[in-house]
Amino acid sequence: MTPSLESKHFGTTPNGEDITLFTFSLENKIRLSVMDYGATWTHLFIPDRNGKMEDVVLGFDDFDGYVQKEYLENYCYIGSTVGRIAGRITDNQFTLDGKTFHLLKNQGDIHLHGGMEGWDKKIWKAEPFETENSVGVTFFYQSVDGEENYPGTLDVWVTYTLDTEGRMEISYKAITDQKTIINPTNHTYFNLSGDFSENIEDHEFTVNADHFLPMNEKSLPIGELSHVAGTPFDFRKTTFIKEQIHQKNPQLQLAGGIDHCFVLNQPEDCAILYHPESGRKLTLSTTEPGLQVYTGNYLNKSFKGKGGVAYGKRAAICLETQHFPDSCSHDNFPSILLLPGEVFQSRTQFEFSVE
């Protein structure tokens, strides 16, 4: 069966710019939608074991939800492509060749997920395509030299592809004209139950990772790789999230749950999220060395999402494939440097099934 691709008007920005929504479909298997604002994943309908199609990612029924004040003030980045740098950076600065670059602050005194107007708030140029075995859209954005105080003009391509098996892939490519740093990710929130009024503690979770990155009180890695054995971060065997997340552990207390990077052992089938009641299963593969897992700890029902549901604490889980957070501050972390003449590339695949 061949997947299909459609596009439609999704809304208008406060500045009067039109937003387009692209919907990828494979009959009775998957229907996912992505908009050009933020190259953002907005909807994902997949069947349960009885064939019932339900939306399993947080978002909004229309574009206005993504620009409402209550949502923006919560810094949730629902479904967005975030960059140039995902997460936070120590002291909001980094040094290249002896020059220090001071990044703009957007969440109090923190530079978070790209700054004041990161990639999540840009309208990307979209190019749909079809091949013999897939449909997709490539989103392009040029981040100019000095944007958010990052050096170098960076050309970025983010491509969503759906194949004939129902696998969805997000791939990233970037080139620069000056030495710079880059560590993007996708910030989709999953709840495989299809009921956003329920939390994700009843999901089973598996992560093929022997180590995780402990963090400090500012949600920044301290630079160490800690073994997961004997901690609530040990998901090497399939475990209900609720069995780990309520343990008394200083790292869980710092974040109100999990908001940590796992050091992946392997690229294929590196993480699995499963909802026993519905039978829906997500299997993740990635070329990235890290998986930032965020259990929706700061969602607080301060804004309403799809169907008027106010998203509460742990309404969903984010599985953010990336290089380690704050890598530019730790020489022992994989490098996020990008030089002129080099090509940054990254790929993450999402495979959905039913058991």
N, C-alpha and C positions, 0 to 999 in steps of 0.2 A: 504494500500500500504506500502511495506517495503522499507526503505531507503537503499541506497547502499554506499559503501566506496571503493575508489580507491586510489592508490598512484603512484607517478612518480617522476623521477629526476627533480629538479627545478633549480639547478645551483651548482656552486662550490665556496667556500670561497677563499679569497686571499691566504689562507694557504693550499688550495688543498683539503678541506673537502667537501664531497658531502652533498647537501641539498635535503631533500625529502618533497614533497608537498602531502598532504592528502586532497582528495575532497569527501565531503559528499553530496549526492543527493537524492532528493525526486521529482519524475517526475512532471514537470509543477508547482512546488511549491517552491522549494529552491535548490540552489547549492552553497555550501560554501567550501572554501579551507583554510587550515591551514598548515604552514610549521614548521619543527622542529627547525629552527633557531629562537630563541626567543619565541617559542610556539606562533607564530604570525599568526593572522587572515589576510589573503591576499586578498580574493575575496568573494563576496556575491551577487549572482544573485537571484533576486526575481521578480515576475511578477507585472506589473501594472494592472489597471482595465480592460485593453484590452488583457491581457495575455502576454504582451511583457516582456521578461526576460532581465533585465539590471543589471549591477554591481553597487552596491550602497555603497561601502566602498572604501576609498582612499587606494592606494598602488602602486605597480609597475608591469609591464608586465612580468618581469623576476627578478631573484634574484639579478643581478648586481645593480639594482636600490636601493636596501636596503643597499648597502655598498659604494655607490658613495659619494665622499667627500662633494658635495654640499648639499646632504640630511643630512648626519651625522652632519654637522656644524649647522643645524637648530634645532636639538634636538626635533624632532617631534614624534618619537616612534610610527610610524604608525602601528596600529594593534597589537603591541607587548604586551607580558606579562611583566610588569615592577615590580621590587622588588630588594632587600627585602622591601624597603619602597617606596611607590608611593609619588611623589611630593617632597617637600623640608622640611628641618628640621632647626629650629632656630640655628644659629651659627654652623651648620653642626656637631652637637654633641649631645649626650644624656648621661645620667648617670644612671647606675644600681648598686645598693648596694655600693654607694660611689665611684665607679670608672667611670671616664668619657671616653667615646669612641669618638675619633675625626675621622669623616668620610672623605673619599677622595672626592676632588672637581673635577667636570667634566665640568661644565658650568661656566666659569670664576671662581668666588669665591663661587660657589654654588654646593652643593651635590644634584643632581637632579635625581629622578627615579632610584636610586640604585647605582649611581656613575660611575666611569671610564669605567667599563665593567659590567654593570648590567645584569639582566636576559634576557633582550632584545637582548643581543649579544652572548648568550650562545647557543650551540647546545644541545637540550634536547633529551633524549632517549625516543623514541616513541614506544608505544604498542597499535596497533589497536585492537578493540574488536567488537563483535556483540552479541546482545541479541535478544530475540523474538520481542521486540518492538523498538529497537534502534541500531544505529551504533555509534562508537566513537573511539577516540584516547586518551590515557593517556600519557602525557609527564612528564618525571621525570628528576629532576636536583638535584645534591647535592652541596649546597653552603657551602664550607668548613669554619671552624673556622678562623676568621681573614680576610675573603674576604671583600674587601672595608672597612676593619677595624670593621666589625660587629662581635660580639662574638657568639660562638657556631657553630657547624656543623649542618646545617639545611637540612633535606630531604624534597623536595617539589614535589608534584604531581599536575599537571593542566590537567583536563579532559574536552574535548569537546565532547558533545553528541547530536546527532540529532535523534528525535523520529518520530514515524509514523504520527504524526500530523504536522510535520514540525517545531516543537519547538527546538531551540538550547539552550543548557545549558553549561555554563563554571563553573566548580567546582574546588575548591582549597583545598588542604590538606597539612599540614606540621607538622613535629616533629623536636625537637631539643635536643641536649645533654647538653646544657647550657642555662641559662636564656638569652633571647634575645628579639628583637622586630621584628614584621612582619606586613606589611600592603600592600599587592600586589593589582594590578588591571589589567584590560585589557584596552588598549589605542587605540581602533578602532575608526576611523573617519567615520561618516555616512553622506551621502547625498542621500536621498531617491528619488530624481529626476532622478538619473542615469546619470546626466550631470555635470561633475566635473568642467566645466567652469562657472557654475552658483553657486551662494552662497546659504546658507541655511536660509536666512532671510524670504523666503516665506513658510517655514515650520511652522506648528502649533505645539505648545509644551505645555505639561501639566506635572507638577510635584506636587505630593501630599506631600507638605512640607510647614509647617507654619513658619519655620525658615531657615536662611542661615548663613554662617560664613563670616563676614566681614574680609578683609585682610589689611595688611599694604603695604607700597611701595615695599617690598621685596617679595610680593605674598605669605606671610605667614599669617595664621589666627591670629587675635589679641586675641583670646580666648573667645570671646563673641558669643552668639547665638542671632541674631537679627531677629525680626519678619519681614516677607516679606510684610505685609500690607503697601500699599502706596509707595512701592519701585518697581524698574524694575525687581525684583527677584520674584515677585508674579505671579506664573504660576499655581495657584491652580485652576483657570478656564482656559480652553483652549485659548491660545493666540498666535497670530503670533509673531515670534521672532523679526521681524522688528519693531513691535509696542513697544517693551521693550528696545531693545538694543541701540536705538538712543536717549534715554532720557538723560538729563543732570544730572548725578549722580556721585559723587566722586568715588564710588566703580567701576563703569563701566570705568571711566577714568583711574584708576590705571592699569587696565588689557587690555584696548582697547576693552572691551566687557565683556562677562561673562567668568570668570575662577574661579568659586567659588563652594564651597561645600554646598549642600542642605541637611538639616536634615530631613530624610524621616519619614513620619507619619506611614507608613505601609509597609510590605514587598511585598505584592501582588499588581500588577498593579500600581507601585509607580511612573512611568513616561511613557508618551506616546509621540511619535514623529510621525507626520502625514504630508504627502505632498499632498495637495488637488488636484493638477493638475494630478498627476499620480494615486492617490488613495492608495499609499503604506503607511502602518502603522506599526510602531514598538511599541510593548508594553513590558515594562521592569518590572521584578520582581527580588527581591534580598533579601538575608538574612543580607546584610550589612546595617549599620545605616546611611550611607552617600552616596550622589551621587555628584561627582565632575563633573560639567558641564563646558565644554570648547568649545567656539564657534570659534575656529580656528583663533584667533586674530593675531597670529604671522606668519601665512603662508603668504609668500611674493613673490611667483612666482620665487624663486631663484633656484628651481630644477623642473624637469619634471617628472610627474607620468604616469599613464596609458594613452595610446594613445597619448603620447607626450604632455599632458595637463600640463601646469605649474600651480600648485595649489596656488590660491590666497587667500587673507584674507576672512575668513568665507566660504571657499569652503566646509566645513563639520563641524559636531559637534561631540564632544566626550562625552560619557555618562559613566563615570568611577565610578563603584560601589566600595566602600571601607569604612574603618573606617575613621574618620575625619583626614585630613592632619595635620601633626605635632602634633599628639596626645601625643607623648612622652614628649612634652614641656608644656602640659596643663593637670593638674590633673582633671579638670572638663569634659574632653573629654573621650569617651569610651577607655578603655585600649587596647593597642596593644602588651602587654607583652605576651610572650610564655615561659612556664616553661618546664623543662624535665618531661616527663610523661604525659603532656597534648597534645592534638591534635588540631591544628588550622584547622578550616573548614569554607568554604565560598561558596556560590552558587548564580549564577545569571542566569536568564532565559530570552531569547529573543524570543518573539513570533511575527511573521510577518503575516499580513493580508492585505486585500484590501477592500476598501470602495468606 
